[in-house]
């Protein structure tokens, strides 16, 4: 890069159009950073995957299931190098495509019988990653777009979670893994690679800034949310591809059913525009009926028109009537929604039917404003109105206002849907953001506790290694088992395993134990005297860092000095009594056994529910028989404890997986299926399953996800 900055300038130069050599240099360095990142995280990911398959084999309830898991693990062990090279090659090809401006490698589309359930798994994984990484990913894609000289989206960005998931799916197909093993692979990939992806994004963004690539690029949530190809539109690429595929499949199945039916459909008939105009008077009647319906009165569910026989419909119009009717029929039976919300939103059937007749992109485009509006109306109804029909805020009134306005103002101008979407987001934005903040704080607290527990377990393992040495005095056992282990956990939490601080902490401990060994020569005594003072200062600094009681600290350090004097004299310090040694050892090991114990169900039904709970997507709602709802926000994969929040986002309770499984098996609790996904996608999936079942067609989306 031809850098015209002066040597004294500290500000990076922001170039607008980098030259080819500049872009090549930046992209090559970004690829090197990516390769280093993968060399660090890929082996751990693969190992976690293999370990999980071994654990699944141990838990298997049949010989066939055990064989499946063990065969999958054997395949992984032999395919590690091949899979690694194939994944690396996909990433390298993505960078090459950016540099050559030759386009990108298209996402994998081949169907091996697992396409639909695998795409659902990928969508959930991508959604979680992009929600967490929205800002750095948004900035990275803008900088890559500048370097490549073209548009960069999820599919052409070789660093996006969507691209990496697609590359992983190609590896799965290459080594021919069954869907159950792929599910475990996606879990390991998320835990071992995608969770740490933010570090890679930060490193590459910092490098680009240093090279003058959009150094002052800001992050706008509004711009990001308005872009269909932005990271803020979480999982938008995969969800959109999936919904488009569903719509195409529905059309094919409907065409097949008409061909096999004895009743043909006229290719002529009334135009869609005239049919939409003919339904306007009926919409006006519905408006009057709705306005007369009080908010407290749930009323009866209005009729949903699946077909109309009094008119001669064209084939396209008939399909539009059918699909729109099926969507709202699904809404009427959606148990994630209270009855009052279903009644209110079903009144929107006619405006949406008329829009679909007038605008053929309504069903084809997942990002259509009207579809977004319906998704958000359903989401607010599920989240903010409880099962006893009591609104948790003024969201119920907001739903009614949108419904009333659409019934009143929509004639032929589709712009009103976009306007209402903007207004509704403004109406719900404050309490939605407040709820998300409360939920995020509760989740961060739980995750902090989890990290602290992990650090404690790692430290306990280190302390057991030290205290397991025979002949240690009581004061040293007390120091290592209590205050010093707390300091080690503090260092590990703050700085990490590979940090200089953690290595220094371990070195101090090793030195301490060495100074307690009897010294038999003058050279050994001189070596000990040279390190004693700095060693005691290091221990004192560690105890001060955790706020340890000063008087107790002085007593411990004085005891250490006396023991060191004894060791310099060539004598062995007095060992701790066996009873005290056992008591202090129990302090170190007490929590580990409980944390490592895997929960076991008392019967097969509860075990089946426990297995299903581990596959729940965060954001899924559960409903108690009393009507109360709780949302699954997070769970610990090792202890199978679940964090549940209520509809206000407050932390309710940490529930053991076995307890939830028992309630589910007994019918005291049930899962609101699909509640973590957008409504319109769920509706299309339901229609597809119904049609494929009636036609006897294999439905990958209908297969249970293991």
N, C-alpha and C positions, 0 to 999 in steps of 0.2 A: 504494500500500500504506500502510495506517495504521500507521506505525512508532512504537511506544511506548517505544523505547529512549531512554535519556538520551544527551545529546550527548557525555558523557565516556566512554561505554562503548565498548570496542573489540571486544566479542564480538557477532557477528551474532545476531539474534533468530531462534530456530527456531520458525516457526509450524507448527501441525499441520494446519490447513485454511485455505489462502489464499482470500481473496475473489475474485470474478470479475475485478475490476479489477486486483488484484495478479497473478493468473495471466496475464491478457492482457498486462500490462506485461512480465512476465518472458519470456513466449513470444515476444512481438514482438521483444524485444532478442535473444533466442536466434536468431530467424530472420534478423535483421540481421547477426549475427556469421556465420551460415551463408552468407548472400549475399556478404559480403565475402570469406569463405574461397573460395567458388566462383569469384568474379571473379578471384582470384589464380591458382587452380590449373586451372580448366577450359580456358582457352586453351592452356596448355602441354600438357595431356592431349590435346587435339584435334590439336595440331601433331605430337606424338609419334606419334599414330595415323596421320596422313597420311604422315609420314616413313617409318614402318615399311611402309606399303603401297607406297611408291615403292621401298624396298629390296627388298621381295618381288617387285616387277615386274622389277627388275634380275636377281634370282636365278632367275626363272621358267625352266622347262625346256621350255615350249611356248608357242605363240602364244595358245592359249586361256587358259592360266594368266596370261600377261602381260596379256591383255585384261581378265580378271576383276579383277586388282589395280588396273589403271589406271582402269577404270570405277568401281570402288569409291572410289578416291581422288577422282575427279572429282565423285562424288555427295557425298562429305564436304565438299569445298571449297564447294559451293553450298548445303549444308544446315547449315553451322555455326550461323548465327544461329537458324534454326528449331529445330535440335536443342537448343541452349542454352536457348531460351525454354521448350521442352517439358519439359526436365529441371527447370528452375527452377519451372515450374508444378506439377510433381508434388510437389516439396518444400513449396511454399507450401500446396498442398491438404492435405498431411499435417499441417502446423502448424494450419491452419484446423480440421481435423477434431478435433485435440486440444482446441482451445479451445472448440469448439461441442459437444463430447461427442456428436457425431453419428455416431461410428464412423469407420472409416478407409476409404481407397480400396482395394478388394480388389486383390490381386496379379494381374498379367497371367496369363491362362490360355489365351488363344487359341493355337492350334497352326498354325504356318505351315510345318510339315514339319521344323523344327529344334528342337522343344521339348525332346526328351530330351537330345541332346548339349549344348544350350545350358544346360539346368538343371544338368547335370553340371559344366560350366565354372563356373557361378555358385556351385554348392555348394563347389567347391574354393576359389574366390576368397573367399567369405564365411567359410569355415573358417579360412583364413589370417588374414584381417582380425580376426575375433572372437577368435581365439587371442591375437593381439598386443594387442588393445584390451579384454581381458576386464574389467579393473578399472574404467577410466573409463566404459566403456559400461554396466556394471552400475549404477554410481552415477548416471549420467545417466538411465537408464530409471526408476529409483526416484524421482528428482526430477521427471521429466516426469509420472509417474503421480500424484504428489501435486498437481501443478499442474492436471492435466486432470480429477482427481477420479475416475479409473477405472484399469483395468489397462492397462499399456503393455507390448507385447511387440515382437519383431522386426518384425512385420508392420504394427504401428500406430505404431512409432517412426519419425518422418520423418528421423532422424539415424542409423539403424542401417545397417550395410553391406548387409543383406538388402534393406532398403527402397530404398537407392540403386541396387543392382544391378537391382531390378525396374523402377525408374524409367528406368534406362539401357536395359533390354530394350524398354521401350515406345518409346523414341526409335529404337532399331534397327528395330522393326517399322514405325514411321511413315515412315522414309526408305528402307525396303525394301532392307536390306543382306543379302548372302549370308552363310552361316554362317562361311565362312573369314575374311571381313572383320570379322565380329562378334568372333571369337576375338581378333583383333589389337586390337579396340576394348576388350575386357575387360582385356587385358594393359596397354594404355596407361592405362586408367582406374585399374587397381591401382597402377601406377607413379607416375602423376601426381596422383591424388586420394586413394585409400584409404590409401596409405602415410603421407600427411600428416594423416590424419583425427584422429589422436591430439591434434594441436595444437588442432583445433577443439573436441574434447571437453574438453580441459583449460581452454580459455578459457570455455566455457559453464558448466562445473562451478564455476569460480572466481566467475563472475558470480552464479550461483545461490546459492553460499555467502555472498557479500556481501549478497545480498537476504534471507538467512535461510532459504533452502530447504534443509532437512536439512543444516545446516552440519557436524554431527558424525557424518555417515553413514560407517560403517566398511565395509570390504570383507571378506566372508566367503567364502572359496573353497568351503567345504562347502555353505553355503546356495546359492551360485551354481551349483554342480555339481548340486545336487538339484532345481533348478528346470528344468523342461523348456523354459521360455521364456526362460532366462537366457543372457547372452552366453557364459558359461563352457561351456555345451553347444554347442560350436562347430559352426556350420552346421546347428543342429538343426532349424530351420524348413524349410529347403530340402531337407535330407536326408529329413526326415519326410514332406514333401509328395511327394517323388520316390518313396519306398518305398511310400507309400499308393497312388500312381498305378500303380506296378508291380503291386501285389497286386490291385488292381481289374482291371487289364488281363489278368492271369493268370487270374482267375476267368472273365472274358468269353471268353477263348480256350479254356479248358477246357469251358465250356458249349457253345461252338461245336463243339468236337471231339466232344462226346457226342451233339449233335444230328445230326451227319453220320455218326456211327458206327452200325453195325447192331445194337450191343449197348446196350440201354437200361439205366437204373439205376433201381432201385426207389426210390420216394419214401418207403417205410417203412423197415423194418429195425431193427436193434438201436439203442438209444439210445447216444449218445456216452459217457455215464457208465458204462453196463454194459460197453461195449467197452473202456474204460480199465481197469475193474476186471478184465476178462478177461485183459488183458496183464500184470497185476501179477505172476503166477507166473513168466512168462517173464523179467520184469525181475529177479526174485530169482535165477533161474538165471544170468543174465548177470553179476550181482554176484559169484557164487561163481567163475565162470570168470575174471572180471577180477582178483579178489583173488589168484587162483592164478598170475596172469601176472606175472612178475618185471619190474621197471622196466627192466632192461637188455635184455630180450627184446621186440623189436618185435611178434613174433607175427603172426598173420594178421588182416587187416581183417575185423571181424565183419559179418554180413549186415545189409543195410539193406532194410527192408520197404517196397516201393513200392506193394504192394496185397496183400490177403489174400482168397483166393477161397473159403475154407472157411466163411465166415460171410456172412450177408446184411447188407450195409452200407447205411446210409442215404446219401443223396447228400452231405450235409455231412460225414459221417464219412469217406466215401471220398475227398473232396477234402482233408481234413485228413491222412489217411494218405499220399496222393500228395505233397502239398506238403512235409510233414515228411521223407518219404523222399528227395525230390529235394534238399532242403537238405543232408541228411547225405551223400547221394551226391556232391554237389558238394564237400563237405568231404573225402571220401575221395580225391578227385582234385585237391585244391587243392595245387599244387606249391609254394606259399609256405610250406607246413608240412612239417617232416621226417616221415618215415614213423612214427616212434614216437609223435609227437604225434597224427597222424591216427588211429592205432590207438586211443590212449587216448580221444580225444574222440568217436570213432564209437560207443563204448559208451554214450554219452549219448543215443543215438537213441531208445531206448524211454522213458526218463523224459520227454524232450521231446515225444514222440508222445502219451504219456498226458496231459501237461499241455495240449497243443493240443486234445485231445479234450474236456478238462474246462473249458478257459478259451478261449472264442471270441475274446477280445481279443488272444491271442498273435500271430496273424498280422496283425491289423488295426492294432495300435499299435506303432510303431517304438520307443517308449520302454519297452516291457514289460521288467520286470526280468530275465526269463529270456533275452530276446534280448540285453540288455546283458551278461549273464553269458557267453553264448556268444561274443559279440564279443570280450570281454576275454580269455577262455580262448584263443581263436584268436590274438589279438594277442600274448599272452605266449608262446605256443608258437612263433610265427614269429620273435619278437624274441630270445628268451632260450635257445632250443635250436638249436644249429647243425646243419648238414646232415650232419655225421658222427655225429649222434645223441649228442653230448656236451653235457650241460647247462652253461650258463655260470654258473649259480648253483643254488639249490634250487627253481627254478621248475618243473622237471619233476616234482618230488615234489608241489608244490602242485597241478598239474594232476591228478595221480593221486588226491590226497586229495579234491578236489572231485568227481571222477567216482565214486569209491567211496562218498562220503557220499550223493550223489544216488541212486545205485542202491539204497542201503540204506534211506534215510529217507523218500524221496518215495512217499507213497501217494495222498492226495487233497488235501493241504494245500500250496497253491502258495507259501505264505509261506517255505518252505525255500529257494526260489530267491533271494528277496530277502536272506535271512540269509546264504546262501553268497556272494552278490555282495558284501555288506559285508565278510565275512571274507576273501574273496579279494583285494579291494582293499587291505585292511589288510596282507595277506601280501606283496603285490607292491609296495606303495606306496614302501617305503624305497629299494629298488634302482632302481625306475622313476624316482623323483624324482632320485636321484643321477645316473643315466644322462642324464636330461634336462638337469641342471645342467651336466654335463661337455660335452654336445652344444651347449648354449646358449653356453657360454664359448668353445668352438671357433668357433662361428658368428659370435659378436660380434667375435672377433679377426679373422676373415677379412673381415667387413664393415667393420671399422675400417681394414684395409689397403686395401680398395676405396675408402673415402672419402678416405684419404690419397692414393691414386693419382689420384683425381678432382681433389683440391685441387692436386696437383702439376701436372697437365695444365693446369688453369686458370691457375696461377701462371706456368708456362712460356710460355703464350700471352702473358701480360702482360709477362714479361721480354723476350720476343722483340720485342715492340712498342717497349720502351725501348732495348734493345741494338742494334736495327736502325738507329738514328740514326747517321749518319756522323760520324767525328771524335771518338768517345768515347775517353778515355784508358784505359790498361791497368788502373789501380787501380779505376776506376768499373766497367769490365766485370767485373772479378774480384768486386767487392762485390755487383753485381746478380746475377751468375750463380751465386754460391755462398751466402754467409751471408744476404744480404738476401732471396733467393728462398726460403730455408728459413724465414725469419721470416714472409714473406708466406703461405706454405703453412700455417704454424702459426696465424696469425690467421684464415685462411679456414676451417680445420678447426674452430676453437673458436667463432668468432662468426658465420660465414656471409657470403654475398656482399653482402647489403644492409645489413650492420651498420655502425655508426659507426666501429668499429675498422678494418674493411677499407677503408672510404673514407679514413680518416686515413692508413692505410698507403700507399695509392695517391697521396694528396696529398703525403706526404713524399717519395716517389720523384720525382714531378713537380717538386717544389721543388728537390730535389737537382740534377736535370739543368738546371733554369733557372739555378742559381747557378754553373754551369760555363760558361755562355755569356758571351762578352766584353761588358763594360759600357762604354758609350761616353759616358755623361753622369753628372754628379754625382748626379742624382736616382736613376738606376738603381743607382749604387754605394751610396747611402744605403739604398735599399730592400733590397739584398742584405745589407748589414751588419746590418740590423734583424732578419733572419730566420736568419742563419747560426748563431748560438749555439743557438737553440731547435731548429734543424734537426739539428745535430750531437748534441744531447742525445736527440732522438727516435731517431736512428740508433743511438746507444749503447745506449738502452733496448731497442731491438729485438734487437740482438746479444746483450745480456745475457739476454734472455728465452729464447733458444734455447741458452744456455750456450756461446757462441762463445769460443774461446781469447782471454783478455784481452790477451796480447801481440800477437797478430795483429790484434785489434780496434784497439789503439792505433796500430799501423802504418797500418792502413787509414784511420782517422780523421785521422791526421796527413797522409796523402797527400791526402785530401779538402780539408783546410785549405789546403794548398799550392796545389792546383788552383783553389780559390776566390780565393786571393790573386792568382793569375795572371789569372783572369777579371776581377777588379775593376780590374786594371791595364789592361784593354782588350786583352789578348793571348789568342789561342786556345791552349788546352792541347794538348800533344803527343798526337797520336792513337796508339792501340795499333797495333803491327805487324799486318799481315794474317794472319800465321801464328798469332799468339796469339788474334786475334779469331776465327779459324775454330775453334781448339781450344776456346775457351770457349763458342762457339755450339753445338758438338757436345754439350757437357754438357747444354745446355738441351733440345735436340731429340732426343737419343739414345733416350729411352724412349717418346716419343710415337708415332713411326712404328710401333713394334712393337705398341703398345696399340691403334692404330687399324686394323691390318691384320685383315681379316676372314678367318676360316679357310675354306678351300675343299677339298672332298672330291676324291679322285682318281677316283672313279667314281660312277655314279648310285646304286648300292646304298648306299654309305657316305653319300652326300648325303641319301638318304631316311632313314637312321638318324639323321643329324645333325638333320634337321628334326623327327624324332619326339622326340629328346632334349630339344629346346626346349619341348616340350609336356608333359613329365613333371611330374606333381604332386610337390612336395617331400614326402618321406616314402616314396617308391617304393623298393622293394628291387631290387637286381640280384644275380645269382648267377653266380660264376665257375665254369668247368668243373671246378675242383678242389673245389667245394662251398662255398667261402667266400662270405659275403654281405656286401654293402655297401649302405648306404642313401644315396640322394641327398638332401642337406639343402639345398643352395643351388647356384645357378650364376650366373655373370656373363654377362648378356645381350649384352655387347659383345665379350668375348673368348671366350665359350663355354667357360670353364673351370668344372668341376664339383667341388664339395666332397663327398667321400664319407666316411662314418663306418662303423665296424664295429658289431657288435651290442652292444658295451659303450658306444657313444657317443663313443669316442675318435676324434680326427681321424686319418684314415688317409693321405689324399693328396688333392692337387688334381690332377685329371685333365683334360687337354685334351679337348674334345668330339670332335675328330677321332680321337683315340686310342680313346675309348670306342666311337665309330661303327665303327672298324675291327675292334675286338674283337667287337662285336655282329654285324657282317656276316660275320665268320669263324666265328661260333658259339662263340667262347671265352667269351662273356658272354651272358646273356639276362636280360630284364626280367621280374620277377615281376608279372604283370598285376594291377592293382587293389589292390596291397598297401598302398596309402596310404588305402584306404577301409574302412569297417566291413564285417566279414565277411557279416553277414546281408543287407545291401544288395547286395553282390556276388552272393550266392546267388540272390536274387530276380531280379536282372538276368539272370543266366545262365538261369534257368528261363524267363523271358519271351522271351529270344532263341531258346531251343530251340523253344518253342511257336509263336512267330510265324513261325519258319523252316519248321516243319512245316506250318503253316496257309497259308503263302504270303503272310503279312501283312507289310507294310512296317514295319520296326522302326527307329525313329529312334535308339534306344539302340545299335543295332548298327552304325551308320554310323561310319566312322573319323573321329576328331576331328582336323581339320586345325589 
